[in-house]
Amino acid sequence: MKATLDYQEALKNAKFIIISTPTNYNEETNYFDTSSIEEIIKKVISMKLDTVMIVKSTIPVGFIENMKKNIILTILYFHQNF
């Protein structure tokens, strides 16, 4: 195992990518800031990897379905914390 700040190096051979980033809640807009998750998803897509992405961050209801619809993804899942 090794550490790197280069996301392409870190993700290039991944079979599964667990996305767990802060999604701060904005009380004024009543919405979670999911921009960090969206950024990672776009980076993974740009690399054309054969991988599965799993989101382990707090997200609004319907976020995964909207991402699948808007970006045409079938390999994106949500793991709910209890």
mmCIF file of the N, C-alpha and C atoms, coordinates in Angstrom:
data_MODEL
# 
_entry.id   MODEL 
# 
loop_
_atom_site.group_PDB 
_atom_site.id 
_atom_site.type_symbol 
_atom_site.label_atom_id 
_atom_site.label_alt_id 
_atom_site.label_comp_id 
_atom_site.label_asym_id 
_atom_site.label_entity_id 
_atom_site.label_seq_id 
_atom_site.pdbx_PDB_ins_code 
_atom_site.Cartn_x 
_atom_site.Cartn_y 
_atom_site.Cartn_z 
_atom_site.occupancy 
_atom_site.B_iso_or_equiv 
_atom_site.pdbx_formal_charge 
_atom_site.auth_seq_id 
_atom_site.auth_comp_id 
_atom_site.auth_asym_id 
_atom_site.auth_atom_id 
_atom_site.pdbx_PDB_model_num 
ATOM 1   N N  . MET A 1 1  ? 0.835   -1.157 0.000   1.00 0.00 ? 1  MET A N  1 
ATOM 2   C CA . MET A 1 1  ? 0.000   0.000  0.000   1.00 0.00 ? 1  MET A CA 1 
ATOM 3   C C  . MET A 1 1  ? 0.893   1.237  0.000   1.00 0.00 ? 1  MET A C  1 
ATOM 4   N N  . LYS A 1 2  ? 0.419   2.264  -0.721  1.00 0.00 ? 2  LYS A N  1 
ATOM 5   C CA . LYS A 1 2  ? 1.144   3.526  -0.715  1.00 0.00 ? 2  LYS A CA 1 
ATOM 6   C C  . LYS A 1 2  ? 0.162   4.682  -0.765  1.00 0.00 ? 2  LYS A C  1 
ATOM 7   N N  . ALA A 1 3  ? 0.595   5.823  -0.346  1.00 0.00 ? 3  ALA A N  1 
ATOM 8   C CA . ALA A 1 3  ? -0.233  7.024  -0.342  1.00 0.00 ? 3  ALA A CA 1 
ATOM 9   C C  . ALA A 1 3  ? 0.137   7.908  -1.526  1.00 0.00 ? 3  ALA A C  1 
ATOM 10  N N  . THR A 1 4  ? -0.866  8.606  -2.053  1.00 0.00 ? 4  THR A N  1 
ATOM 11  C CA . THR A 1 4  ? -0.627  9.529  -3.150  1.00 0.00 ? 4  THR A CA 1 
ATOM 12  C C  . THR A 1 4  ? -1.680  10.627 -3.131  1.00 0.00 ? 4  THR A C  1 
ATOM 13  N N  . LEU A 1 5  ? -1.331  11.782 -3.651  1.00 0.00 ? 5  LEU A N  1 
ATOM 14  C CA . LEU A 1 5  ? -2.277  12.877 -3.830  1.00 0.00 ? 5  LEU A CA 1 
ATOM 15  C C  . LEU A 1 5  ? -2.804  12.915 -5.262  1.00 0.00 ? 5  LEU A C  1 
ATOM 16  N N  . ASP A 1 6  ? -2.293  12.038 -6.104  1.00 0.00 ? 6  ASP A N  1 
ATOM 17  C CA . ASP A 1 6  ? -2.688  11.957 -7.509  1.00 0.00 ? 6  ASP A CA 1 
ATOM 18  C C  . ASP A 1 6  ? -3.893  11.024 -7.631  1.00 0.00 ? 6  ASP A C  1 
ATOM 19  N N  . TYR A 1 7  ? -5.086  11.590 -7.850  1.00 0.00 ? 7  TYR A N  1 
ATOM 20  C CA . TYR A 1 7  ? -6.293  10.770 -7.883  1.00 0.00 ? 7  TYR A CA 1 
ATOM 21  C C  . TYR A 1 7  ? -6.265  9.733  -9.002  1.00 0.00 ? 7  TYR A C  1 
ATOM 22  N N  . GLN A 1 8  ? -5.643  10.052 -10.125 1.00 0.00 ? 8  GLN A N  1 
ATOM 23  C CA . GLN A 1 8  ? -5.576  9.082  -11.220 1.00 0.00 ? 8  GLN A CA 1 
ATOM 24  C C  . GLN A 1 8  ? -4.744  7.866  -10.826 1.00 0.00 ? 8  GLN A C  1 
ATOM 25  N N  . GLU A 1 9  ? -3.645  8.109  -10.153 1.00 0.00 ? 9  GLU A N  1 
ATOM 26  C CA . GLU A 1 9  ? -2.808  7.022  -9.654  1.00 0.00 ? 9  GLU A CA 1 
ATOM 27  C C  . GLU A 1 9  ? -3.569  6.191  -8.622  1.00 0.00 ? 9  GLU A C  1 
ATOM 28  N N  . ALA A 1 10 ? -4.297  6.873  -7.752  1.00 0.00 ? 10 ALA A N  1 
ATOM 29  C CA . ALA A 1 10 ? -5.018  6.190  -6.678  1.00 0.00 ? 10 ALA A CA 1 
ATOM 30  C C  . ALA A 1 10 ? -6.176  5.343  -7.191  1.00 0.00 ? 10 ALA A C  1 
ATOM 31  N N  . LEU A 1 11 ? -6.818  5.770  -8.264  1.00 0.00 ? 11 LEU A N  1 
ATOM 32  C CA . LEU A 1 11 ? -8.034  5.104  -8.734  1.00 0.00 ? 11 LEU A CA 1 
ATOM 33  C C  . LEU A 1 11 ? -7.846  4.152  -9.908  1.00 0.00 ? 11 LEU A C  1 
ATOM 34  N N  . LYS A 1 12 ? -6.715  4.191  -10.563 1.00 0.00 ? 12 LYS A N  1 
ATOM 35  C CA . LYS A 1 12 ? -6.565  3.504  -11.852 1.00 0.00 ? 12 LYS A CA 1 
ATOM 36  C C  . LYS A 1 12 ? -6.853  2.007  -11.831 1.00 0.00 ? 12 LYS A C  1 
ATOM 37  N N  . ASN A 1 13 ? -6.609  1.305  -10.746 1.00 0.00 ? 13 ASN A N  1 
ATOM 38  C CA . ASN A 1 13 ? -6.858  -0.140 -10.697 1.00 0.00 ? 13 ASN A CA 1 
ATOM 39  C C  . ASN A 1 13 ? -7.966  -0.520 -9.724  1.00 0.00 ? 13 ASN A C  1 
ATOM 40  N N  . ALA A 1 14 ? -8.749  0.452  -9.301  1.00 0.00 ? 14 ALA A N  1 
ATOM 41  C CA . ALA A 1 14 ? -9.781  0.204  -8.287  1.00 0.00 ? 14 ALA A CA 1 
ATOM 42  C C  . ALA A 1 14 ? -10.975 -0.533 -8.877  1.00 0.00 ? 14 ALA A C  1 
ATOM 43  N N  . LYS A 1 15 ? -11.420 -1.574 -8.195  1.00 0.00 ? 15 LYS A N  1 
ATOM 44  C CA . LYS A 1 15 ? -12.645 -2.278 -8.566  1.00 0.00 ? 15 LYS A CA 1 
ATOM 45  C C  . LYS A 1 15 ? -13.849 -1.615 -7.917  1.00 0.00 ? 15 LYS A C  1 
ATOM 46  N N  . PHE A 1 16 ? -13.623 -1.029 -6.724  1.00 0.00 ? 16 PHE A N  1 
ATOM 47  C CA . PHE A 1 16 ? -14.649 -0.298 -5.994  1.00 0.00 ? 16 PHE A CA 1 
ATOM 48  C C  . PHE A 1 16 ? -14.051 1.015  -5.524  1.00 0.00 ? 16 PHE A C  1 
ATOM 49  N N  . ILE A 1 17 ? -14.843 2.085  -5.618  1.00 0.00 ? 17 ILE A N  1 
ATOM 50  C CA . ILE A 1 17 ? -14.420 3.390  -5.122  1.00 0.00 ? 17 ILE A CA 1 
ATOM 51  C C  . ILE A 1 17 ? -15.475 3.846  -4.120  1.00 0.00 ? 17 ILE A C  1 
ATOM 52  N N  . ILE A 1 18 ? -15.052 4.011  -2.879  1.00 0.00 ? 18 ILE A N  1 
ATOM 53  C CA . ILE A 1 18 ? -15.962 4.484  -1.835  1.00 0.00 ? 18 ILE A CA 1 
ATOM 54  C C  . ILE A 1 18 ? -15.778 5.992  -1.693  1.00 0.00 ? 18 ILE A C  1 
ATOM 55  N N  . ILE A 1 19 ? -16.846 6.715  -1.952  1.00 0.00 ? 19 ILE A N  1 
ATOM 56  C CA . ILE A 1 19 ? -16.822 8.172  -1.885  1.00 0.00 ? 19 ILE A CA 1 
ATOM 57  C C  . ILE A 1 19 ? -17.407 8.587  -0.540  1.00 0.00 ? 19 ILE A C  1 
ATOM 58  N N  . SER A 1 20 ? -16.575 9.147  0.304   1.00 0.00 ? 20 SER A N  1 
ATOM 59  C CA . SER A 1 20 ? -16.999 9.567  1.639   1.00 0.00 ? 20 SER A CA 1 
ATOM 60  C C  . SER A 1 20 ? -16.414 10.945 1.911   1.00 0.00 ? 20 SER A C  1 
ATOM 61  N N  . THR A 1 21 ? -17.148 11.962 1.523   1.00 0.00 ? 21 THR A N  1 
ATOM 62  C CA . THR A 1 21 ? -16.686 13.340 1.665   1.00 0.00 ? 21 THR A CA 1 
ATOM 63  C C  . THR A 1 21 ? -17.700 14.144 2.473   1.00 0.00 ? 21 THR A C  1 
ATOM 64  N N  . PRO A 1 22 ? -17.293 15.268 3.032   1.00 0.00 ? 22 PRO A N  1 
ATOM 65  C CA . PRO A 1 22 ? -18.237 16.105 3.785   1.00 0.00 ? 22 PRO A CA 1 
ATOM 66  C C  . PRO A 1 22 ? -19.324 16.668 2.875   1.00 0.00 ? 22 PRO A C  1 
ATOM 67  N N  . THR A 1 23 ? -20.547 16.628 3.360   1.00 0.00 ? 23 THR A N  1 
ATOM 68  C CA . THR A 1 23 ? -21.663 17.250 2.646   1.00 0.00 ? 23 THR A CA 1 
ATOM 69  C C  . THR A 1 23 ? -22.395 18.143 3.642   1.00 0.00 ? 23 THR A C  1 
ATOM 70  N N  . ASN A 1 24 ? -21.846 19.289 3.853   1.00 0.00 ? 24 ASN A N  1 
ATOM 71  C CA . ASN A 1 24 ? -22.401 20.211 4.851   1.00 0.00 ? 24 ASN A CA 1 
ATOM 72  C C  . ASN A 1 24 ? -23.820 20.621 4.497   1.00 0.00 ? 24 ASN A C  1 
ATOM 73  N N  . TYR A 1 25 ? -24.644 20.725 5.522   1.00 0.00 ? 25 TYR A N  1 
ATOM 74  C CA . TYR A 1 25 ? -26.036 21.128 5.343   1.00 0.00 ? 25 TYR A CA 1 
ATOM 75  C C  . TYR A 1 25 ? -26.146 22.640 5.439   1.00 0.00 ? 25 TYR A C  1 
ATOM 76  N N  . ASN A 1 26 ? -26.778 23.241 4.434   1.00 0.00 ? 26 ASN A N  1 
ATOM 77  C CA . ASN A 1 26 ? -26.976 24.684 4.407   1.00 0.00 ? 26 ASN A CA 1 
ATOM 78  C C  . ASN A 1 26 ? -28.406 24.968 4.869   1.00 0.00 ? 26 ASN A C  1 
ATOM 79  N N  . GLU A 1 27 ? -28.541 25.566 6.047   1.00 0.00 ? 27 GLU A N  1 
ATOM 80  C CA . GLU A 1 27 ? -29.869 25.831 6.604   1.00 0.00 ? 27 GLU A CA 1 
ATOM 81  C C  . GLU A 1 27 ? -30.647 26.869 5.808   1.00 0.00 ? 27 GLU A C  1 
ATOM 82  N N  . GLU A 1 28 ? -29.954 27.748 5.100   1.00 0.00 ? 28 GLU A N  1 
ATOM 83  C CA . GLU A 1 28 ? -30.640 28.770 4.299   1.00 0.00 ? 28 GLU A CA 1 
ATOM 84  C C  . GLU A 1 28 ? -31.292 28.168 3.056   1.00 0.00 ? 28 GLU A C  1 
ATOM 85  N N  . THR A 1 29 ? -30.609 27.211 2.426   1.00 0.00 ? 29 THR A N  1 
ATOM 86  C CA . THR A 1 29 ? -31.161 26.585 1.213   1.00 0.00 ? 29 THR A CA 1 
ATOM 87  C C  . THR A 1 29 ? -31.839 25.255 1.500   1.00 0.00 ? 29 THR A C  1 
ATOM 88  N N  . ASN A 1 30 ? -31.690 24.756 2.744   1.00 0.00 ? 30 ASN A N  1 
ATOM 89  C CA . ASN A 1 30 ? -32.231 23.447 3.128   1.00 0.00 ? 30 ASN A CA 1 
ATOM 90  C C  . ASN A 1 30 ? -31.723 22.345 2.204   1.00 0.00 ? 30 ASN A C  1 
ATOM 91  N N  . TYR A 1 31 ? -30.419 22.359 1.946   1.00 0.00 ? 31 TYR A N  1 
ATOM 92  C CA . TYR A 1 31 ? -29.849 21.394 1.012   1.00 0.00 ? 31 TYR A CA 1 
ATOM 93  C C  . TYR A 1 31 ? -28.429 21.026 1.449   1.00 0.00 ? 31 TYR A C  1 
ATOM 94  N N  . PHE A 1 32 ? -28.033 19.798 1.148   1.00 0.00 ? 32 PHE A N  1 
ATOM 95  C CA . PHE A 1 32 ? -26.671 19.360 1.414   1.00 0.00 ? 32 PHE A CA 1 
ATOM 96  C C  . PHE A 1 32 ? -25.774 19.765 0.250   1.00 0.00 ? 32 PHE A C  1 
ATOM 97  N N  . ASP A 1 33 ? -24.555 20.183 0.550   1.00 0.00 ? 33 ASP A N  1 
ATOM 98  C CA . ASP A 1 33 ? -23.577 20.526 -0.480  1.00 0.00 ? 33 ASP A CA 1 
ATOM 99  C C  . ASP A 1 33 ? -22.933 19.233 -0.972  1.00 0.00 ? 33 ASP A C  1 
ATOM 100 N N  . THR A 1 34 ? -23.372 18.759 -2.108  1.00 0.00 ? 34 THR A N  1 
ATOM 101 C CA . THR A 1 34 ? -22.884 17.494 -2.667  1.00 0.00 ? 34 THR A CA 1 
ATOM 102 C C  . THR A 1 34 ? -21.829 17.711 -3.745  1.00 0.00 ? 34 THR A C  1 
ATOM 103 N N  . SER A 1 35 ? -21.303 18.912 -3.849  1.00 0.00 ? 35 SER A N  1 
ATOM 104 C CA . SER A 1 35 ? -20.352 19.233 -4.928  1.00 0.00 ? 35 SER A CA 1 
ATOM 105 C C  . SER A 1 35 ? -19.090 18.368 -4.871  1.00 0.00 ? 35 SER A C  1 
ATOM 106 N N  . SER A 1 36 ? -18.623 18.023 -3.667  1.00 0.00 ? 36 SER A N  1 
ATOM 107 C CA . SER A 1 36 ? -17.414 17.195 -3.569  1.00 0.00 ? 36 SER A CA 1 
ATOM 108 C C  . SER A 1 36 ? -17.668 15.784 -4.112  1.00 0.00 ? 36 SER A C  1 
ATOM 109 N N  . ILE A 1 37 ? -18.840 15.254 -3.869  1.00 0.00 ? 37 ILE A N  1 
ATOM 110 C CA . ILE A 1 37 ? -19.203 13.934 -4.410  1.00 0.00 ? 37 ILE A CA 1 
ATOM 111 C C  . ILE A 1 37 ? -19.302 14.000 -5.931  1.00 0.00 ? 37 ILE A C  1 
ATOM 112 N N  . GLU A 1 38 ? -19.993 15.010 -6.419  1.00 0.00 ? 38 GLU A N  1 
ATOM 113 C CA . GLU A 1 38 ? -20.169 15.171 -7.868  1.00 0.00 ? 38 GLU A CA 1 
ATOM 114 C C  . GLU A 1 38 ? -18.826 15.316 -8.575  1.00 0.00 ? 38 GLU A C  1 
ATOM 115 N N  . GLU A 1 39 ? -17.896 16.040 -7.960  1.00 0.00 ? 39 GLU A N  1 
ATOM 116 C CA . GLU A 1 39 ? -16.564 16.236 -8.546  1.00 0.00 ? 39 GLU A CA 1 
ATOM 117 C C  . GLU A 1 39 ? -15.824 14.899 -8.679  1.00 0.00 ? 39 GLU A C  1 
ATOM 118 N N  . ILE A 1 40 ? -15.897 14.085 -7.653  1.00 0.00 ? 40 ILE A N  1 
ATOM 119 C CA . ILE A 1 40 ? -15.226 12.781 -7.705  1.00 0.00 ? 40 ILE A CA 1 
ATOM 120 C C  . ILE A 1 40 ? -15.873 11.890 -8.761  1.00 0.00 ? 40 ILE A C  1 
ATOM 121 N N  . ILE A 1 41 ? -17.192 11.875 -8.828  1.00 0.00 ? 41 ILE A N  1 
ATOM 122 C CA . ILE A 1 41 ? -17.886 11.066 -9.832  1.00 0.00 ? 41 ILE A CA 1 
ATOM 123 C C  . ILE A 1 41 ? -17.447 11.474 -11.239 1.00 0.00 ? 41 ILE A C  1 
ATOM 124 N N  . LYS A 1 42 ? -17.371 12.765 -11.485 1.00 0.00 ? 42 LYS A N  1 
ATOM 125 C CA . LYS A 1 42 ? -16.949 13.251 -12.810 1.00 0.00 ? 42 LYS A CA 1 
ATOM 126 C C  . LYS A 1 42 ? -15.509 12.844 -13.127 1.00 0.00 ? 42 LYS A C  1 
ATOM 127 N N  . LYS A 1 43 ? -14.633 12.879 -12.125 1.00 0.00 ? 43 LYS A N  1 
ATOM 128 C CA . LYS A 1 43 ? -13.244 12.465 -12.342 1.00 0.00 ? 43 LYS A CA 1 
ATOM 129 C C  . LYS A 1 43 ? -13.175 10.980 -12.689 1.00 0.00 ? 43 LYS A C  1 
ATOM 130 N N  . VAL A 1 44 ? -13.929 10.165 -11.969 1.00 0.00 ? 44 VAL A N  1 
ATOM 131 C CA . VAL A 1 44 ? -13.931 8.731  -12.237 1.00 0.00 ? 44 VAL A CA 1 
ATOM 132 C C  . VAL A 1 44 ? -14.457 8.460  -13.647 1.00 0.00 ? 44 VAL A C  1 
ATOM 133 N N  . ILE A 1 45 ? -15.532 9.130  -14.029 1.00 0.00 ? 45 ILE A N  1 
ATOM 134 C CA . ILE A 1 45 ? -16.099 8.949  -15.368 1.00 0.00 ? 45 ILE A CA 1 
ATOM 135 C C  . ILE A 1 45 ? -15.090 9.356  -16.430 1.00 0.00 ? 45 ILE A C  1 
ATOM 136 N N  . SER A 1 46 ? -14.376 10.452 -16.202 1.00 0.00 ? 46 SER A N  1 
ATOM 137 C CA . SER A 1 46 ? -13.404 10.921 -17.200 1.00 0.00 ? 46 SER A CA 1 
ATOM 138 C C  . SER A 1 46 ? -12.273 9.917  -17.416 1.00 0.00 ? 46 SER A C  1 
ATOM 139 N N  . MET A 1 47 ? -12.017 9.082  -16.405 1.00 0.00 ? 47 MET A N  1 
ATOM 140 C CA . MET A 1 47 ? -10.955 8.080  -16.514 1.00 0.00 ? 47 MET A CA 1 
ATOM 141 C C  . MET A 1 47 ? -11.437 6.805  -17.213 1.00 0.00 ? 47 MET A C  1 
ATOM 142 N N  . LYS A 1 48 ? -12.734 6.694  -17.444 1.00 0.00 ? 48 LYS A N  1 
ATOM 143 C CA . LYS A 1 48 ? -13.319 5.529  -18.135 1.00 0.00 ? 48 LYS A CA 1 
ATOM 144 C C  . LYS A 1 48 ? -12.909 4.216  -17.468 1.00 0.00 ? 48 LYS A C  1 
ATOM 145 N N  . LEU A 1 49 ? -13.089 4.170  -16.158 1.00 0.00 ? 49 LEU A N  1 
ATOM 146 C CA . LEU A 1 49 ? -12.714 2.993  -15.384 1.00 0.00 ? 49 LEU A CA 1 
ATOM 147 C C  . LEU A 1 49 ? -13.846 1.979  -15.338 1.00 0.00 ? 49 LEU A C  1 
ATOM 148 N N  . ASP A 1 50 ? -13.492 0.722  -15.252 1.00 0.00 ? 50 ASP A N  1 
ATOM 149 C CA . ASP A 1 50 ? -14.465 -0.346 -15.035 1.00 0.00 ? 50 ASP A CA 1 
ATOM 150 C C  . ASP A 1 50 ? -14.527 -0.577 -13.534 1.00 0.00 ? 50 ASP A C  1 
ATOM 151 N N  . THR A 1 51 ? -15.301 0.254  -12.852 1.00 0.00 ? 51 THR A N  1 
ATOM 152 C CA . THR A 1 51 ? -15.347 0.234  -11.389 1.00 0.00 ? 51 THR A CA 1 
ATOM 153 C C  . THR A 1 51 ? -16.753 0.529  -10.895 1.00 0.00 ? 51 THR A C  1 
ATOM 154 N N  . VAL A 1 52 ? -16.979 0.263  -9.645  1.00 0.00 ? 52 VAL A N  1 
ATOM 155 C CA . VAL A 1 52 ? -18.249 0.560  -8.985  1.00 0.00 ? 52 VAL A CA 1 
ATOM 156 C C  . VAL A 1 52 ? -17.997 1.660  -7.967  1.00 0.00 ? 52 VAL A C  1 
ATOM 157 N N  . MET A 1 53 ? -18.858 2.681  -7.965  1.00 0.00 ? 53 MET A N  1 
ATOM 158 C CA . MET A 1 53 ? -18.745 3.768  -6.997  1.00 0.00 ? 53 MET A CA 1 
ATOM 159 C C  . MET A 1 53 ? -19.814 3.607  -5.928  1.00 0.00 ? 53 MET A C  1 
ATOM 160 N N  . ILE A 1 54 ? -19.408 3.761  -4.681  1.00 0.00 ? 54 ILE A N  1 
ATOM 161 C CA . ILE A 1 54 ? -20.322 3.656  -3.544  1.00 0.00 ? 54 ILE A CA 1 
ATOM 162 C C  . ILE A 1 54 ? -20.209 4.943  -2.741  1.00 0.00 ? 54 ILE A C  1 
ATOM 163 N N  . VAL A 1 55 ? -21.340 5.622  -2.536  1.00 0.00 ? 55 VAL A N  1 
ATOM 164 C CA . VAL A 1 55 ? -21.356 6.870  -1.782  1.00 0.00 ? 55 VAL A CA 1 
ATOM 165 C C  . VAL A 1 55 ? -21.699 6.569  -0.328  1.00 0.00 ? 55 VAL A C  1 
ATOM 166 N N  . LYS A 1 56 ? -20.814 7.013  0.578   1.00 0.00 ? 56 LYS A N  1 
ATOM 167 C CA . LYS A 1 56 ? -21.028 6.840  2.017   1.00 0.00 ? 56 LYS A CA 1 
ATOM 168 C C  . LYS A 1 56 ? -21.041 8.200  2.709   1.00 0.00 ? 56 LYS A C  1 
ATOM 169 N N  . SER A 1 57 ? -21.658 9.170  2.088   1.00 0.00 ? 57 SER A N  1 
ATOM 170 C CA . SER A 1 57 ? -21.798 10.503 2.652   1.00 0.00 ? 57 SER A CA 1 
ATOM 171 C C  . SER A 1 57 ? -23.285 10.783 2.832   1.00 0.00 ? 57 SER A C  1 
ATOM 172 N N  . THR A 1 58 ? -23.591 11.760 3.665   1.00 0.00 ? 58 THR A N  1 
ATOM 173 C CA . THR A 1 58 ? -24.985 12.174 3.826   1.00 0.00 ? 58 THR A CA 1 
ATOM 174 C C  . THR A 1 58 ? -25.412 12.914 2.569   1.00 0.00 ? 58 THR A C  1 
ATOM 175 N N  . ILE A 1 59 ? -26.473 12.416 1.944   1.00 0.00 ? 59 ILE A N  1 
ATOM 176 C CA . ILE A 1 59 ? -26.947 12.994 0.680   1.00 0.00 ? 59 ILE A CA 1 
ATOM 177 C C  . ILE A 1 59 ? -28.466 13.148 0.732   1.00 0.00 ? 59 ILE A C  1 
ATOM 178 N N  . PRO A 1 60 ? -29.000 14.052 -0.085  1.00 0.00 ? 60 PRO A N  1 
ATOM 179 C CA . PRO A 1 60 ? -30.450 14.210 -0.112  1.00 0.00 ? 60 PRO A CA 1 
ATOM 180 C C  . PRO A 1 60 ? -31.122 13.000 -0.779  1.00 0.00 ? 60 PRO A C  1 
ATOM 181 N N  . VAL A 1 61 ? -32.369 12.770 -0.421  1.00 0.00 ? 61 VAL A N  1 
ATOM 182 C CA . VAL A 1 61 ? -33.147 11.700 -1.038  1.00 0.00 ? 61 VAL A CA 1 
ATOM 183 C C  . VAL A 1 61 ? -33.200 11.939 -2.548  1.00 0.00 ? 61 VAL A C  1 
ATOM 184 N N  . GLY A 1 62 ? -32.947 10.907 -3.320  1.00 0.00 ? 62 GLY A N  1 
ATOM 185 C CA . GLY A 1 62 ? -33.002 11.002 -4.776  1.00 0.00 ? 62 GLY A CA 1 
ATOM 186 C C  . GLY A 1 62 ? -31.692 11.385 -5.439  1.00 0.00 ? 62 GLY A C  1 
ATOM 187 N N  . PHE A 1 63 ? -30.656 11.689 -4.657  1.00 0.00 ? 63 PHE A N  1 
ATOM 188 C CA . PHE A 1 63 ? -29.384 12.137 -5.233  1.00 0.00 ? 63 PHE A CA 1 
ATOM 189 C C  . PHE A 1 63 ? -28.793 11.092 -6.178  1.00 0.00 ? 63 PHE A C  1 
ATOM 190 N N  . ILE A 1 64 ? -28.734 9.837  -5.744  1.00 0.00 ? 64 ILE A N  1 
ATOM 191 C CA . ILE A 1 64 ? -28.134 8.785  -6.570  1.00 0.00 ? 64 ILE A CA 1 
ATOM 192 C C  . ILE A 1 64 ? -28.923 8.611  -7.868  1.00 0.00 ? 64 ILE A C  1 
ATOM 193 N N  . GLU A 1 65 ? -30.244 8.567  -7.761  1.00 0.00 ? 65 GLU A N  1 
ATOM 194 C CA . GLU A 1 65 ? -31.070 8.408  -8.955  1.00 0.00 ? 65 GLU A CA 1 
ATOM 195 C C  . GLU A 1 65 ? -30.879 9.567  -9.929  1.00 0.00 ? 65 GLU A C  1 
ATOM 196 N N  . ASN A 1 66 ? -30.787 10.801 -9.388  1.00 0.00 ? 66 ASN A N  1 
ATOM 197 C CA . ASN A 1 66 ? -30.560 11.970 -10.247 1.00 0.00 ? 66 ASN A CA 1 
ATOM 198 C C  . ASN A 1 66 ? -29.197 11.910 -10.922 1.00 0.00 ? 66 ASN A C  1 
ATOM 199 N N  . MET A 1 67 ? -28.175 11.486 -10.189 1.00 0.00 ? 67 MET A N  1 
ATOM 200 C CA . MET A 1 67 ? -26.843 11.376 -10.793 1.00 0.00 ? 67 MET A CA 1 
ATOM 201 C C  . MET A 1 67 ? -26.842 10.322 -11.888 1.00 0.00 ? 67 MET A C  1 
ATOM 202 N N  . LYS A 1 68 ? -27.494 9.193  -11.628 1.00 0.00 ? 68 LYS A N  1 
ATOM 203 C CA . LYS A 1 68 ? -27.563 8.132  -12.639 1.00 0.00 ? 68 LYS A CA 1 
ATOM 204 C C  . LYS A 1 68 ? -28.267 8.635  -13.898 1.00 0.00 ? 68 LYS A C  1 
ATOM 205 N N  . LYS A 1 69 ? -29.330 9.398  -13.702 1.00 0.00 ? 69 LYS A N  1 
ATOM 206 C CA . LYS A 1 69 ? -30.115 9.901  -14.823 1.00 0.00 ? 69 LYS A CA 1 
ATOM 207 C C  . LYS A 1 69 ? -29.361 10.982 -15.597 1.00 0.00 ? 69 LYS A C  1 
ATOM 208 N N  . ASN A 1 70 ? -28.758 11.919 -14.867 1.00 0.00 ? 70 ASN A N  1 
ATOM 209 C CA . ASN A 1 70 ? -28.093 13.067 -15.497 1.00 0.00 ? 70 ASN A CA 1 
ATOM 210 C C  . ASN A 1 70 ? -26.753 12.711 -16.129 1.00 0.00 ? 70 ASN A C  1 
ATOM 211 N N  . ILE A 1 71 ? -26.066 11.727 -15.579 1.00 0.00 ? 71 ILE A N  1 
ATOM 212 C CA . ILE A 1 71 ? -24.743 11.388 -16.096 1.00 0.00 ? 71 ILE A CA 1 
ATOM 213 C C  . ILE A 1 71 ? -24.754 10.024 -16.791 1.00 0.00 ? 71 ILE A C  1 
ATOM 214 N N  . ILE A 1 72 ? -25.904 9.371  -16.805 1.00 0.00 ? 72 ILE A N  1 
ATOM 215 C CA . ILE A 1 72 ? -26.066 8.051  -17.411 1.00 0.00 ? 72 ILE A CA 1 
ATOM 216 C C  . ILE A 1 72 ? -25.114 7.042  -16.766 1.00 0.00 ? 72 ILE A C  1 
ATOM 217 N N  . LEU A 1 73 ? -25.344 6.809  -15.499 1.00 0.00 ? 73 LEU A N  1 
ATOM 218 C CA . LEU A 1 73 ? -24.545 5.867  -14.727 1.00 0.00 ? 73 LEU A CA 1 
ATOM 219 C C  . LEU A 1 73 ? -25.383 4.680  -14.292 1.00 0.00 ? 73 LEU A C  1 
ATOM 220 N N  . THR A 1 74 ? -24.750 3.533  -14.226 1.00 0.00 ? 74 THR A N  1 
ATOM 221 C CA . THR A 1 74 ? -25.414 2.368  -13.649 1.00 0.00 ? 74 THR A CA 1 
ATOM 222 C C  . THR A 1 74 ? -24.571 1.772  -12.536 1.00 0.00 ? 74 THR A C  1 
ATOM 223 N N  . ILE A 1 75 ? -23.418 2.346  -12.291 1.00 0.00 ? 75 ILE A N  1 
ATOM 224 C CA . ILE A 1 75 ? -22.471 1.769  -11.333 1.00 0.00 ? 75 ILE A CA 1 
ATOM 225 C C  . ILE A 1 75 ? -22.297 2.637  -10.098 1.00 0.00 ? 75 ILE A C  1 
ATOM 226 N N  . LEU A 1 76 ? -23.359 3.322  -9.696  1.00 0.00 ? 76 LEU A N  1 
ATOM 227 C CA . LEU A 1 76 ? -23.305 4.222  -8.552  1.00 0.00 ? 76 LEU A CA 1 
ATOM 228 C C  . LEU A 1 76 ? -24.330 3.774  -7.522  1.00 0.00 ? 76 LEU A C  1 
ATOM 229 N N  . TYR A 1 77 ? -23.889 3.563  -6.284  1.00 0.00 ? 77 TYR A N  1 
ATOM 230 C CA . TYR A 1 77 ? -24.750 3.075  -5.225  1.00 0.00 ? 77 TYR A CA 1 
ATOM 231 C C  . TYR A 1 77 ? -24.570 3.903  -3.967  1.00 0.00 ? 77 TYR A C  1 
ATOM 232 N N  . PHE A 1 78 ? -25.570 3.824  -3.099  1.00 0.00 ? 78 PHE A N  1 
ATOM 233 C CA . PHE A 1 78 ? -25.529 4.527  -1.812  1.00 0.00 ? 78 PHE A CA 1 
ATOM 234 C C  . PHE A 1 78 ? -25.519 3.497  -0.698  1.00 0.00 ? 78 PHE A C  1 
ATOM 235 N N  . HIS A 1 79 ? -24.628 3.690  0.281   1.00 0.00 ? 79 HIS A N  1 
ATOM 236 C CA . HIS A 1 79 ? -24.591 2.839  1.454   1.00 0.00 ? 79 HIS A CA 1 
ATOM 237 C C  . HIS A 1 79 ? -25.056 3.682  2.629   1.00 0.00 ? 79 HIS A C  1 
ATOM 238 N N  . GLN A 1 80 ? -26.222 3.351  3.152   1.00 0.00 ? 80 GLN A N  1 
ATOM 239 C CA . GLN A 1 80 ? -26.822 4.131  4.223   1.00 0.00 ? 80 GLN A CA 1 
ATOM 240 C C  . GLN A 1 80 ? -26.197 3.789  5.559   1.00 0.00 ? 80 GLN A C  1 
ATOM 241 N N  . ASN A 1 81 ? -25.946 4.816  6.348   1.00 0.00 ? 81 ASN A N  1 
ATOM 242 C CA . ASN A 1 81 ? -25.458 4.623  7.719   1.00 0.00 ? 81 ASN A CA 1 
ATOM 243 C C  . ASN A 1 81 ? -26.656 4.553  8.655   1.00 0.00 ? 81 ASN A C  1 
ATOM 244 N N  . PHE A 1 82 ? -26.559 3.694  9.631   1.00 0.00 ? 82 PHE A N  1 
ATOM 245 C CA . PHE A 1 82 ? -27.651 3.589  10.609  1.00 0.00 ? 82 PHE A CA 1 
ATOM 246 C C  . PHE A 1 82 ? -27.184 4.015  11.966  1.00 0.00 ? 82 PHE A C  1 
# 
